[in-house]
Amino acid sequence: MEKNTIKVNKIMIMPMKMLEESLNTRIAILMKDNRVLEGTLTGFDEYMNMVMGEAEEKGSEMNKKLGRVIIRGSNVVRVSPL
């Protein structure tokens, strides 16, 4: 009996390249403590520390405006363009 197999093409973008392409655009960051921050990426360094302007903490029941924030790269789980 022949097994059906599905080939899935996964696209992986190098993290620094994705940050360069996302500079001055809106992104969402998932933090280790499960908080989600959304804002405009205004800067980053080689350790993936990021500066985000007009940042907001998004939650299921609340949105909290934070303004400009500095995010330590070691606390980031995922970065997604919006």
C-alpha positions as CSV (number, residue, x, y, z in Angstrom):
1,M,0.0,0.0,0.0
2,E,1.3,3.4,-0.9
3,K,1.3,6.2,1.6
4,N,0.1,9.6,0.5
5,T,2.7,12.3,1.2
6,I,2.3,16.0,0.9
7,K,5.4,18.1,0.2
8,V,5.2,21.4,2.0
9,N,7.5,24.3,1.0
10,K,8.5,26.4,4.0
11,I,9.9,29.8,3.5
12,M,12.3,31.0,6.1
13,I,13.4,34.6,6.2
14,M,16.6,35.4,8.1
15,P,15.7,37.5,11.2
16,M,18.0,40.5,10.5
17,K,16.8,40.7,6.9
18,M,13.2,40.7,8.1
19,L,13.9,43.5,10.6
20,E,15.7,45.5,7.9
21,E,12.6,45.2,5.6
22,S,10.3,46.1,8.5
23,L,12.1,49.2,9.6
24,N,9.7,52.2,9.9
25,T,6.7,49.9,9.4
26,R,4.2,48.4,11.9
27,I,5.1,45.1,13.5
28,A,3.7,42.8,16.2
29,I,6.0,41.2,18.8
30,L,5.1,38.2,20.9
31,M,7.1,38.3,24.2
32,K,8.2,35.4,26.4
33,D,5.5,36.3,28.9
34,N,2.8,36.0,26.2
35,R,2.3,39.8,25.9
36,V,1.8,41.1,22.4
37,L,3.2,44.5,21.5
38,E,2.3,46.3,18.3
39,G,4.0,49.5,17.0
40,T,6.4,51.0,14.5
41,L,9.9,49.5,14.4
42,T,12.2,52.5,14.5
43,G,15.5,50.7,15.2
44,F,17.3,47.5,16.2
45,D,20.8,46.2,16.8
46,E,22.8,43.0,16.2
47,Y,21.3,41.4,19.4
48,M,17.8,42.0,18.1
49,N,17.1,44.6,20.8
50,M,14.5,46.8,19.2
51,V,13.1,50.3,19.5
52,M,9.4,50.6,18.8
53,G,7.5,53.8,18.5
54,E,3.7,54.3,19.1
55,A,3.7,50.9,20.9
56,E,0.6,49.4,22.3
57,E,0.2,46.3,24.5
58,K,-2.6,44.3,23.0
59,G,-4.7,42.0,25.1
60,S,-8.0,40.2,24.7
61,E,-9.8,42.7,27.1
62,M,-7.5,45.7,27.0
63,N,-5.2,47.8,24.9
64,K,-2.6,49.9,26.7
65,K,-0.7,52.7,25.0
66,L,3.0,52.6,25.9
67,G,4.5,55.2,23.5
68,R,8.2,54.6,22.6
69,V,9.7,51.4,24.1
70,I,13.0,49.5,24.0
71,I,12.6,45.7,23.8
72,R,15.4,43.4,24.8
73,G,15.9,40.8,22.1
74,S,16.2,37.9,24.5
75,N,12.6,38.4,25.5
76,V,11.2,38.1,22.0
77,V,9.6,34.9,20.7
78,R,8.2,36.1,17.4
79,V,8.2,39.2,15.2
80,S,5.5,39.6,12.6
81,P,4.9,42.4,10.1
82,L,1.4,43.9,10.2
